[in-house]
């Protein structure tokens, strides 16, 4: 980034945005505050899905690549790259209202995760990739809000591949 971009990022960090910012998961669910979520991208266990997607930034609304990991504990982590030592943000899928395709977006294969007063736009690299992310996030939401996941959806998806 240019020197003006670095100054802007420093200003945002001083205002409470960026590395010192509290993760969205903790904002949504204070009971997660005791959990250390600064897990390096390559150290996750119990990964449900991981890969690279595009994410629209909250403030500047620019699209940037992110490495995303969804865990079997229904937490969604995103990083700048798969080599990062701490996530940019973490989202507790139990606090998410839903995930849906975003029709009419400038970027193809866009899907949106919505929560209490927040929206997280993401874009996959293909229609098949977007479907896989929608399934994984939907499964994470269901797993977080119910005691049992019906494997029928997984079997249907596997039979269609």
C-alpha positions in Angstrom: 0.0 0.0 0.0 1.0 3.6 -0.5 2.1 5.8 2.4 -1.3 7.5 2.5 -2.9 4.0 2.7 -0.6 3.1 5.6 -1.6 6.4 7.4 -5.3 5.6 6.9 -4.8 2.0 8.3 -2.9 3.5 11.3 -5.7 5.9 11.9 -8.3 3.1 11.7 -6.3 1.1 14.2 -6.2 4.0 16.6 -10.0 4.3 16.3 -10.3 0.6 17.3 -10.4 -1.0 13.9 -7.9 -3.6 12.7 -5.5 -5.8 14.8 -6.7 -4.5 18.2 -10.3 -4.8 17.2 -12.5 -7.2 19.1 -13.6 -10.2 17.0 -17.2 -10.1 15.8 -17.8 -13.5 17.4 -17.1 -12.0 20.8 -19.2 -9.0 20.2 -22.1 -11.3 19.3 -21.5 -13.8 22.0 -19.6 -12.5 25.1 -19.3 -16.0 26.5 -16.6 -16.6 23.8 -14.4 -13.8 25.3 -12.4 -16.3 27.3 -11.5 -18.3 24.1 -8.3 -17.4 22.4 -9.2 -17.0 18.8 -5.8 -15.9 17.6 -5.2 -19.3 16.0 -2.7 -19.4 13.1 -4.4 -20.3 9.8 -2.4 -23.5 9.5 -3.0 -24.7 13.0 -6.8 -25.3 12.9 -8.2 -28.7 13.7 -11.7 -29.9 13.0 -11.9 -27.9 9.8 -15.3 -28.3 8.0 -14.2 -26.2 5.0 -11.4 -23.9 4.0 -10.3 -22.0 1.0 -9.8 -18.7 -0.7 -12.7 -16.4 -1.4 -13.1 -12.7 -2.0 -14.4 -10.6 0.9 -15.8 -7.0 0.7 -14.2 -4.8 3.4 -16.6 -3.2 5.8 -15.4 0.4 5.6 -13.9 1.0 2.2 -16.1 -1.6 0.4 -13.2 -2.9 -1.7 -12.9 -6.6 -2.6 -9.9 -8.5 -1.4 -8.8 -12.1 -1.2 -9.2 -13.9 2.1 -8.4 -17.3 3.4 -11.5 -18.6 5.2 -11.8 -21.5 7.6 -15.1 -22.9 8.9 -14.6 -25.2 11.9 -16.8 -28.0 13.1 -17.4 -25.8 16.2 -19.3 -23.4 13.8 -16.8 -20.7 14.0 -15.8 -18.9 10.7 -12.3 -17.4 10.7 -10.9 -15.3 7.9 -7.3 -14.3 7.2 -5.3 -12.3 4.6 -3.5 -15.5 3.6 -3.3 -19.1 4.7 0.1 -18.3 6.3 -1.2 -15.6 8.8 -0.7 -16.1 12.5 -4.0 -14.5 13.6 -7.3 -14.0 11.9 -8.7 -10.7 10.6 -12.0 -11.6 12.2 -14.0 -14.5 13.5 -17.7 -15.0 13.2 -19.8 -17.3 15.4 -22.2 -19.0 13.0 -24.7 -19.5 15.9 -25.3 -15.8 15.9 -25.9 -15.6 12.1 -29.4 -15.1 10.7 -28.6 -16.7 7.4 -26.6 -17.0 4.3 -27.8 -16.3 0.7 -26.8 -15.7 -2.8 -26.5 -12.0 -3.7 -28.2 -11.5 -7.1 -27.2 -8.5 -9.1 -23.8 -7.9 -7.4 -21.0 -6.4 -9.5 -18.8 -9.4 -8.5 -20.0 -12.8 -9.7 -20.7 -15.7 -7.3 -21.4 -13.3 -4.4 -23.0 -14.6 -1.2 -23.9 -12.7 1.9 -23.8 -13.7 5.5 -26.2 -11.6 7.7 -26.3 -11.3 11.4 -27.6 -9.0 14.0 -27.0 -5.6 12.4 -24.1 -6.8 10.3 -23.7 -8.0 6.7 -20.6 -9.9 5.4 -20.4 -10.0 1.6 -18.1 -12.8 0.1 -17.6 -14.0 -3.4 -16.5 -17.4 -4.6 -14.4 -18.2 -7.6 -17.1 -20.3 -9.4 -20.7 -21.3 -9.1 -19.7 -24.7 -7.8 -17.4 -23.1 -5.2 -20.2 -20.7 -4.1 -22.6 -23.7 -3.7 -20.0 -25.5 -1.5 -19.5 -22.4 0.7 -23.3 -21.9 1.0 -23.7 -25.6 2.1 -20.8 -25.4 4.6 -22.0 -22.1 6.1 -25.6 -23.4 6.2 -24.5 -26.6 7.9 -22.4 -24.5 10.4 -25.5 -22.4 11.2 -27.7 -25.5 11.7 -25.1 -27.3 13.8 -24.7 -24.3 16.0 -28.4 -23.8 16.6 -29.6 -27.5 16.8 -28.3 -30.6 18.4 -28.3 -32.8 15.3 -27.4 -32.2 11.6 -29.4 -34.2 9.1 -26.8 -35.8 6.8 -29.3 -35.9 4.0 -28.1 -32.6 2.5 -24.6 -33.9 2.4 -25.6 -37.1 0.7 -27.7 -35.2 -1.9 -24.7 -32.9 -2.6 -22.4 -35.8 -3.0 -24.8 -37.6 -5.4 -25.0 -34.5 -7.6 -21.2 -34.3 -7.9 
